[in-house]
C-alpha cells in the first residue's frame, strides 16, 4: 500500500481478526527520494515527486525542477493536466505558494526581462545608426559630397561608415 497523506503514516500494516491474519507493506511516499521520481520520463511519477523527500534541498529549487521537467516532456494540454496534479499534491505538503512561484518562473513575460529591453533599445539605436549611414551614403553618391566632409559634418566615424558600406554592398 502506498500512503500519500498529509500527516506521517501511523497505520498498522496488518489485520488480525477472527480467522483473518493478513499483513502488508506500507510505503510512505515521504520516505522516497524525490530525485528517483524526477529522473523518470513518466509525467505521473514526476508529478508525484512533490510528495516525496526533498532530502534537505531547497523546496523552490525542487519544485522548479519538477515543473521544468513536466514542461519539457509535455505539450500544452498535457502540461496543464500534470500541473493540476502537482497543484493538488502540493496542498498535502503546504507547497502551494512554491508551485505558484514555479509556474510564474515558467511563464515569464519576455518583454519584462531587462536583457530583452536592452536588446530592443540596442536595435532601435542600431536602426537609427543604419538610417544615418544610409542617408550619408546618399549624400556621398547622389550629391557628390566628399566622404571626409560628410563624416566630419555629421560626426560619424569614417571606419564604421566604410564597414557599413562594405556590408551593404554584399546584400
C-alpha positions in Angstrom: 0.0 0.0 0.0 1.2 3.5 -0.8 0.4 6.2 1.7 0.2 9.8 0.5 -1.5 11.6 3.4 -0.7 14.9 4.9 0.4 13.5 8.3 3.2 11.0 8.9 1.8 7.5 8.3 0.8 5.7 11.6 -1.3 3.0 10.1 -0.9 -0.6 11.1 0.5 -3.0 8.5 -1.6 -6.0 9.4 -5.1 -7.1 10.0 -5.7 -9.8 12.6 -9.3 -10.7 13.3 -11.1 -13.9 13.9 -9.6 -16.3 11.4 -8.0 -13.5 9.2 -4.3 -12.9 9.5 -3.2 -10.5 6.8 -0.1 -8.3 6.6 1.1 -5.8 4.0 3.8 -3.3 3.5 3.1 0.4 3.7 5.2 2.7 1.7 5.0 6.3 2.8 5.8 8.5 -0.2 7.7 10.8 2.1 10.3 8.1 2.5 11.1 8.1 -1.2 13.8 10.4 -2.5 12.2 12.8 -4.9 15.1 12.6 -7.3 14.2 9.0 -8.1 10.8 10.0 -9.5 12.1 13.2 -11.1 14.6 11.2 -13.1 11.7 9.3 -14.7 10.3 10.2 -18.0 6.8 9.3 -16.7 5.0 12.6 -16.1 2.7 11.0 -13.4 5.8 9.9 -11.5 7.3 13.3 -11.8 4.1 14.9 -10.6 4.1 12.6 -7.5 7.7 13.6 -6.7 6.3 16.7 -5.0 5.1 14.4 -2.2 8.5 12.8 -1.7 11.5 13.5 0.4 13.4 16.6 -0.9 16.5 15.4 1.1 17.2 18.9 2.5 17.2 20.5 -0.9 15.6 24.0 -1.3 11.9 23.5 -1.8 11.6 26.1 -4.6 14.5 24.6 -6.5 13.0 21.1 -6.4 9.6 22.4 -7.4 11.1 24.4 -10.3 12.9 21.3 -11.4 9.6 19.2 -11.4 7.8 21.9 -13.4 10.6 22.3 -15.9 10.7 18.6 -16.5 6.9 18.3 -16.9 7.0 21.3 -19.3 9.8 19.6 -21.3 8.0 16.3 -21.6 4.5 17.5 -22.5 2.6 19.6 -24.9 0.5 22.5 -23.5 -2.6 20.4 -22.9 -0.8 17.6 -21.1 1.3 20.0 -19.1 -1.9 21.7 -17.8 -3.1 18.3 -16.7 0.1 17.4 -14.8 0.3 21.0 -13.4 -3.2 20.4 -11.9 -1.9 17.2 -10.3 1.2 19.0 -8.9 -1.0 21.8 -7.6 -3.4 19.3 -5.9 -0.5 17.3 -4.4 1.2 20.5 -3.2 -1.7 21.1 -0.7 -0.6 17.9 1.1 2.8 19.4 1.9 1.9 23.1 2.2 3.8 24.0 -1.0 1.1 25.8 -2.9 3.0 29.1 -2.9 6.1 27.4 -4.1 4.2 25.9 -7.0 2.7 29.3 -7.8 6.2 30.8 -7.9 7.4 28.0 -10.1 4.6 28.5 -12.6 5.4 32.2 -12.7 9.0 31.4 -13.3 8.0 29.2 -16.3 5.7 31.9 -17.7 8.0 34.9 -17.5 6.9 37.7 -19.8 9.9 38.1 -22.0 9.2 41.7 -22.6 9.8 42.4 -18.9 13.3 40.8 -18.8 16.0 43.5 -18.7 18.1 41.9 -21.4 15.1 42.0 -23.7 14.6 45.7 -23.1 18.3 46.3 -23.7 18.1 44.4 -26.9 15.2 46.4 -28.1 17.0 49.6 -27.2 20.1 48.5 -29.0 18.1 47.5 -32.0 16.5 50.9 -32.1 19.8 52.6 -31.8 21.3 50.3 -34.4 18.4 51.2 -36.7 18.9 54.9 -36.2 22.7 54.5 -37.0 21.9 52.5 -40.1 19.4 55.1 -41.2 22.1 57.8 -40.7 24.6 55.7 -42.6 22.1 55.2 -45.5 21.4 59.0 -45.6 25.2 59.6 -45.5 25.7 57.3 -48.5 23.0 59.1 -50.4 24.8 62.4 -49.7 28.1 61.0 -50.9 26.8 59.3 -54.0 24.0 61.5 -55.2 25.2 64.9 -54.2 28.9 64.1 -54.8 30.0 65.3 -51.3 33.4 64.1 -50.2 33.2 61.3 -47.6 35.6 63.2 -45.2 33.4 66.3 -45.3 30.2 64.3 -44.6 31.7 62.3 -41.8 33.1 65.4 -40.2 29.8 67.4 -40.6 27.6 64.5 -39.2 30.1 63.4 -36.5 30.2 59.8 -37.8 33.2 57.5 -37.5 34.6 57.0 -41.0 35.7 53.4 -40.3 32.2 52.4 -39.2 30.7 54.1 -42.3 33.1 52.3 -44.6 32.4 48.9 -42.9 28.7 49.5 -43.3 29.1 50.4 -46.9 31.1 47.2 -47.4 28.4 45.1 -45.7 25.5 46.6 -47.6 27.2 46.0 -51.0 27.2 42.3 -50.2 23.4 42.2 -49.5 
